[in-house]
Amino acid sequence: MVIGGLQKVTLVDYPGKIACTVFLSGCNFRCPFCYSKELVLPEEIRIHPQIDEDYFFHFLDGKNNLLEGCVLCGGEPTIYGQELVDFTRKIKEKEFFVKLDTNGTNPDVIKKLIDEKLVDYIAMDIKAPLNKEKYEINSGTKGVALEKIKESIFLIKNSGINYEFRTTVVHGLHSREDIIQMAEDISPADKYYLQNFRAEKGVIDSKFDNVKPFEDDFMKSIEEEIKNKFKVFKIR
């Protein structure tokens, strides 16, 4: 398992907890608007500095008086399968809460983490309406197994643990109808967040380097239409 980064303290990545964030390299999607190509593209991963697993667990030792949890994100952590399960178990043995960020493509791994009580919070990214063509465009990936995405949504909603769904909405990829349909596809649910894409240089597809975010009025009108489908709905 390749650890591509470690943020030693975060107050925002794990709701309500002081945590560290572990960035796991490798992903089965190629979302064109992705900010983290150093964790996604094999040619970037090869030259990106890595963190030794022993170093990470040594870092965690004695941090229970400062940190409450660990966030596992990527890339896509679940591509590591049993390695991720074993890694997470070691974190739990040190008595930290665990939050998993995932694209939902590996429901078997998610189920194992839930069943073995190795995860306390899951955040799943919803890339598009649950339509194969749209999902493949927005994820930059052919052959998306939409049934696995749907299975993960079901598992997470019925897991009994804290969870959220979230979507980065991008001008040129998401229409108003798409956003409303995504809300329909996942509702009812506890929490859903929309994140307005803010262009940065160096995303996977340079065509998105200068894409403008949606106007505030547009986002507010979306909020009014879908907020009642969720216990918590916010625009980030």
Secondary structure as UniProt FT lines:
FT   STRAND          3..10
FT   TURN            15..16
FT   STRAND          19..24
FT   TURN            32..33
FT   HELIX           37..39
FT   HELIX           42..47
FT   HELIX           53..60
FT   TURN            61..62
FT   TURN            64..66
FT   STRAND          69..73
FT   HELIX           77..80
FT   HELIX           82..93
FT   TURN            94..95
FT   STRAND          97..102
FT   HELIX           107..115
FT   TURN            116..117
FT   STRAND          121..125
FT   HELIX           132..139
FT   TURN            142..143
FT   HELIX           146..157
FT   STRAND          162..169
FT   TURN            171..173
FT   HELIX           176..186
FT   STRAND          189..196
FT   TURN            201..202
FT   HELIX           206..208
FT   TURN            209..210
FT   HELIX           216..226
FT   HELIX           227..229
FT   STRAND          230..235
//
